[in-house]
Amino acid sequence: MENGLNYEQVRKKCEEISNTYQINEELFYDVIEDWDEVEKPIDDKLQGVFQNLLKLVSNEITEMEAEVSLQATCQMGCAFCCYFPIIITKLEAKLLQMSINNFDFEQREKLFNHIEQYFSKYKHILEQVPDNWVEEMSEVKLAYKKLQLPCVLLDTEKNQCMAYEVRPIPCRTYMSYSDPLLCKQNLLPKETVSFEFLYEPYISALNEFLQWAYEDGSTGEITYPNDLYETDYLHNWMKKSLI
C-alpha cells in the first residue's frame, strides 16, 4: 500500500512492540516526584503533573514508533478519529478544564464560544448518543460513529483540535499507520492501533500524586478519590463546565 501499511504489516509491527517494549514506570513517577518538590499552589502543581504526563505518553509512543520504524499517516486536517466517543474520568475532565482556563484570552474565548455553539448545533444528535455504561464498548463505538458527531473540541472547519496540547489520552493513543482512505471508508477500521496500555502508568501516577496531596491536606479543585471513579463522555463534562 503506497500510503501506509496493510493490516498484516501493522499486526507484525505491533507484535514487535509487544515483544520489545517495556513500560518504564519510573519515568511517570519522576514527573510526580519533580512536581512534588515545586513550591506552587496545589492546582498549579496538578496542572503541571497532568500536562507533563500527557506529553510523556506521547513521547513514549514516538519512541516505540522509532524502535520499529513506524510512521503515522495521520496528517493535519485529518479528523476521522475525532468522531469516536471519548470517555474520561471526572478527574481528567477537571484537569483539562483547568488547563483550558489558562489558555491565552483569545484561544480560551474562541473555544468557549465554540463549545456553546456545539450544544446548540448538535442538540438532536446528542440526544441519540448511547449510554456509555449500557452496551459493550465495541457496540457503543459503532453506534456513536454512525451518528457522525464530532468531538466537542474539534473545529470542523479546519479539522483541528482546539485544545490539542492537552487533548485526552484516548486521542493521543489512537493511531493509524495505514492509508488514510481506510479511516474515511470504514467506521471502525481494523488497521488502526491503540496504545491504550499507556493509560495505566499515566493514571497510576496521577493517583499517586493525589494521594500525596490528600495526605498533605489539600487536593485543590479535585474531590479525591471520587473524581477518579466517575466517568462520562467528554462532551458531557464540557457541558457541565458551562453551567
C-alpha positions in Angstrom: 0.0 0.0 0.0 1.6 3.3 -1.2 0.2 5.5 1.6 0.8 3.2 4.5 1.0 -0.3 5.8 -1.6 -3.0 5.2 -3.3 -4.9 8.1 -0.7 -7.7 8.2 2.2 -5.3 8.3 0.6 -3.3 11.1 0.0 -6.5 13.0 3.6 -7.6 12.7 4.8 -4.1 13.9 2.5 -4.3 16.9 3.9 -7.8 17.7 7.4 -6.3 17.6 6.4 -3.6 20.0 4.8 -6.2 22.3 8.0 -8.3 22.3 10.5 -5.4 22.8 8.8 -2.6 24.6 8.6 -2.5 28.4 6.9 0.4 30.2 9.4 2.3 32.3 7.1 3.3 35.2 10.0 5.3 36.8 9.6 7.9 34.0 6.0 8.5 35.1 6.9 8.7 38.8 9.8 11.0 38.0 7.2 13.5 36.8 5.2 13.5 40.0 8.3 13.5 42.2 9.6 16.5 40.4 6.3 18.4 40.8 6.0 17.4 44.4 9.1 19.5 45.1 7.8 22.6 43.4 6.6 25.4 45.6 3.3 26.3 43.9 -0.4 26.1 44.8 -1.8 22.6 44.5 -3.9 23.3 41.5 -0.9 24.7 39.6 1.0 21.5 40.5 -1.8 19.3 39.4 -1.9 21.0 36.0 1.8 20.6 35.7 1.6 16.9 36.5 -1.3 16.4 34.2 0.3 18.1 31.2 3.7 16.5 31.7 2.2 13.1 32.0 0.3 13.7 28.7 3.5 14.7 27.0 5.3 11.6 28.4 2.6 9.3 26.9 3.1 11.0 23.5 6.9 10.7 23.8 6.6 7.0 24.7 4.6 6.4 21.6 7.1 8.3 19.5 9.9 6.1 20.9 8.0 2.9 20.1 7.4 4.1 16.6 11.1 4.8 16.1 12.1 1.4 17.5 10.1 -0.5 14.9 10.2 2.1 12.1 6.6 3.1 12.2 5.4 6.4 10.8 1.8 7.6 11.4 -0.2 8.5 8.3 -2.4 10.9 10.3 -1.9 14.4 9.0 -3.1 17.9 9.9 -6.7 18.2 8.8 -7.4 14.5 9.1 -10.0 14.2 11.8 -11.8 10.8 11.2 -10.8 9.7 14.7 -12.4 12.8 16.2 -15.8 11.2 15.7 -15.2 8.4 18.2 -16.7 8.5 21.7 -14.2 10.0 24.2 -14.9 8.8 27.7 -12.8 10.2 30.6 -12.9 10.5 34.3 -14.1 13.5 36.2 -10.6 13.9 37.4 -9.2 14.2 33.9 -12.1 16.5 32.9 -11.4 18.9 35.7 -7.7 18.9 34.9 -8.5 19.5 31.2 -10.8 22.4 32.1 -8.2 23.9 34.5 -5.7 23.8 31.7 -8.1 25.4 29.2 -8.8 28.1 31.7 -5.1 29.0 31.5 -5.1 29.3 27.7 -4.4 32.9 26.4 -7.6 35.0 26.3 -8.2 34.8 22.6 -7.8 31.0 22.4 -9.9 30.4 25.5 -12.8 32.7 24.4 -12.8 31.1 21.0 -13.0 27.7 22.5 -15.8 28.6 24.9 -17.8 30.2 22.2 -17.3 27.1 20.0 -18.5 24.8 22.8 -21.6 26.8 23.4 -22.5 26.7 19.7 -21.7 23.0 19.6 -24.5 22.1 22.0 -27.0 24.1 20.0 -25.9 22.8 16.6 -25.8 19.1 17.6 -28.6 19.1 20.1 -30.7 16.5 18.3 -27.7 14.2 17.6 -26.5 14.4 21.2 -29.9 13.1 22.3 -29.2 9.9 20.4 -25.8 9.2 22.0 -25.8 5.7 23.7 -25.2 5.5 27.4 -21.5 4.6 27.9 -22.2 2.1 30.6 -25.0 0.1 29.0 -23.6 -1.7 26.0 -20.3 -3.4 25.1 -17.7 -0.8 24.2 -17.4 -2.0 20.7 -21.1 -1.6 20.2 -21.0 1.9 21.7 -18.2 2.9 19.4 -20.1 1.7 16.3 -23.4 3.3 17.3 -21.6 6.5 18.1 -19.6 6.6 14.9 -22.8 6.1 12.9 -24.1 9.4 14.4 -21.1 11.3 12.9 -21.0 13.5 15.9 -17.7 15.5 16.0 -15.7 15.9 19.2 -16.7 18.9 21.3 -13.2 20.2 20.9 -13.0 19.8 17.1 -13.0 22.8 14.8 -14.9 21.2 12.0 -14.0 24.0 9.5 -10.2 23.5 9.9 -10.5 19.9 11.2 -8.2 20.7 14.1 -8.5 20.1 17.8 -8.9 23.4 19.7 -7.2 22.0 22.8 -4.6 19.9 21.0 -1.8 20.4 23.6 -4.0 19.0 26.4 -6.1 16.5 24.4 -7.1 13.4 26.4 -5.3 10.1 26.5 -7.7 8.3 24.1 -6.9 10.9 21.4 -3.2 10.5 22.0 -3.1 6.8 21.9 -5.2 6.1 18.8 -3.0 6.0 15.7 -3.1 5.0 12.1 -0.2 3.7 10.0 -2.3 2.7 7.0 -3.8 4.5 4.1 -6.0 7.4 5.4 -8.7 6.3 3.0 -9.3 3.3 5.2 -10.5 5.7 8.0 -12.6 7.5 5.6 -14.3 4.4 4.2 -14.7 2.4 7.4 -16.5 3.4 10.6 -14.2 1.1 12.7 -11.1 0.4 10.6 -9.2 -2.7 11.8 -5.9 -1.3 10.7 -5.7 1.3 13.4 -3.6 0.9 16.5 -4.3 1.8 20.1 -1.6 2.4 22.7 -4.2 2.4 25.4 -1.9 0.3 27.7 -0.1 3.5 28.4 -3.2 4.7 30.3 -2.4 2.5 33.3 1.0 4.1 34.2 -0.4 7.6 33.5 -3.5 7.3 35.7 -1.5 5.4 38.4 1.0 8.3 38.6 -1.9 10.8 38.8 -3.5 8.8 41.5 -0.2 8.6 43.5 0.3 12.3 43.3 -3.2 13.0 44.5 -2.7 10.6 47.4 0.4 12.6 48.5 -1.7 15.8 48.1 -4.5 14.3 50.1 -2.2 13.3 52.9 -0.7 16.9 52.9 -4.2 18.3 53.4 -5.4 19.6 50.1 -6.3 18.3 46.6 -7.4 21.7 45.3 -10.4 21.6 42.9 -10.2 17.8 42.8 -12.5 15.7 45.0 -10.3 12.8 45.9 -10.8 9.9 45.4 -14.4 10.3 44.0 -13.3 12.1 40.8 -11.1 9.2 39.9 -14.0 6.8 39.6 -16.7 8.9 37.9 -16.6 8.6 34.1 -18.6 10.2 31.3 -18.4 11.4 27.7 -16.1 14.4 27.1 -18.9 16.5 25.7 -20.9 15.9 28.9 -18.1 17.1 31.0 -17.6 20.2 28.8 -21.3 20.9 29.0 -21.3 20.8 32.8 -18.4 23.2 32.9 -20.5 25.8 31.1 -23.3 25.6 33.7 
